Protein backbone atom coordinates (compact mmCIF):
# COMPACT_ATOMS: atom_id res chain seq x y z
CA UNK A 1 0.00 0.00 0.00
CA UNK A 2 1.46 3.37 -1.06
CA UNK A 3 1.01 6.28 1.32
CA UNK A 4 0.05 9.60 -0.21
CA UNK A 5 1.96 12.53 1.20
CA UNK A 6 -0.63 15.20 2.01
CA UNK A 7 0.32 18.83 2.57
CA UNK A 8 0.73 19.89 6.19
CA UNK A 9 -0.23 23.55 6.32
CA UNK A 10 1.32 25.96 8.81
CA UNK A 11 0.73 29.66 9.21
CA UNK A 12 3.64 31.95 8.43
CA UNK A 13 5.47 33.21 11.49
CA UNK A 14 5.02 36.72 10.09
CA UNK A 15 1.22 36.41 10.09
CA UNK A 16 -0.70 37.99 12.92
CA UNK A 17 -4.19 37.80 14.40
CA UNK A 18 -5.10 41.32 13.33
CA UNK A 19 -6.85 40.30 10.08
CA UNK A 20 -3.94 41.42 7.93
CA UNK A 21 -1.94 39.58 5.33
CA UNK A 22 -1.71 35.94 6.39
CA UNK A 23 -0.34 33.05 4.40
CA UNK A 24 -0.04 29.34 5.00
CA UNK A 25 2.81 27.23 3.67
CA UNK A 26 3.03 23.49 3.10
CA UNK A 27 6.71 22.64 2.68
CA UNK A 28 6.61 18.99 3.68
CA UNK A 29 6.23 17.70 0.11
CA UNK A 30 9.31 16.40 -1.70
CA UNK A 31 8.76 18.06 -5.06
CA UNK A 32 6.86 21.31 -4.37
CA UNK A 33 6.04 24.00 -1.82
CA UNK A 34 2.43 25.21 -1.61
CA UNK A 35 1.32 28.68 -0.48
CA UNK A 36 -2.23 29.91 0.11
CA UNK A 37 -4.11 32.81 1.69
CA UNK A 38 -5.23 31.95 5.22
CA UNK A 39 -8.41 34.00 4.85
CA UNK A 40 -9.37 32.39 1.53
CA UNK A 41 -8.13 28.81 1.59
CA UNK A 42 -10.28 27.81 -1.38
CA UNK A 43 -9.16 30.82 -3.44
CA UNK A 44 -6.20 29.09 -5.06
CA UNK A 45 -2.76 27.80 -4.23
CA UNK A 46 0.61 28.91 -5.52
CA UNK A 47 3.10 26.14 -6.26
CA UNK A 48 6.86 26.57 -6.17
CA UNK A 49 9.83 24.32 -6.78
CA UNK A 50 11.63 23.79 -3.45
CA UNK A 51 14.78 25.50 -4.78
CA UNK A 52 12.79 28.57 -5.85
CA UNK A 53 11.03 28.74 -2.47
CA UNK A 54 14.36 28.56 -0.59
CA UNK A 55 15.75 31.35 -2.76
CA UNK A 56 12.65 33.50 -2.13
CA UNK A 57 12.79 32.98 1.64
CA UNK A 58 16.51 33.74 1.68
CA UNK A 59 15.95 36.95 -0.27
CA UNK A 60 13.03 37.97 1.98
CA UNK A 61 15.15 37.46 5.10
CA UNK A 62 17.73 39.86 3.70
CA UNK A 63 15.11 42.60 3.68
C-alpha positions in Angstrom: 0.0 0.0 0.0 1.5 3.4 -1.1 1.0 6.3 1.3 0.1 9.6 -0.2 2.0 12.5 1.2 -0.6 15.2 2.0 0.3 18.8 2.6 0.7 19.9 6.2 -0.2 23.5 6.3 1.3 26.0 8.8 0.7 29.7 9.2 3.6 32.0 8.4 5.5 33.2 11.5 5.0 36.7 10.1 1.2 36.4 10.1 -0.7 38.0 12.9 -4.2 37.8 14.4 -5.1 41.3 13.3 -6.8 40.3 10.1 -3.9 41.4 7.9 -1.9 39.6 5.3 -1.7 35.9 6.4 -0.3 33.0 4.4 0.0 29.3 5.0 2.8 27.2 3.7 3.0 23.5 3.1 6.7 22.6 2.7 6.6 19.0 3.7 6.2 17.7 0.1 9.3 16.4 -1.7 8.8 18.1 -5.1 6.9 21.3 -4.4 6.0 24.0 -1.8 2.4 25.2 -1.6 1.3 28.7 -0.5 -2.2 29.9 0.1 -4.1 32.8 1.7 -5.2 31.9 5.2 -8.4 34.0 4.9 -9.4 32.4 1.5 -8.1 28.8 1.6 -10.3 27.8 -1.4 -9.2 30.8 -3.4 -6.2 29.1 -5.1 -2.8 27.8 -4.2 0.6 28.9 -5.5 3.1 26.1 -6.3 6.9 26.6 -6.2 9.8 24.3 -6.8 11.6 23.8 -3.4 14.8 25.5 -4.8 12.8 28.6 -5.8 11.0 28.7 -2.5 14.4 28.6 -0.6 15.8 31.4 -2.8 12.6 33.5 -2.1 12.8 33.0 1.6 16.5 33.7 1.7 15.9 36.9 -0.3 13.0 38.0 2.0 15.1 37.5 5.1 17.7 39.9 3.7 15.1 42.6 3.7 
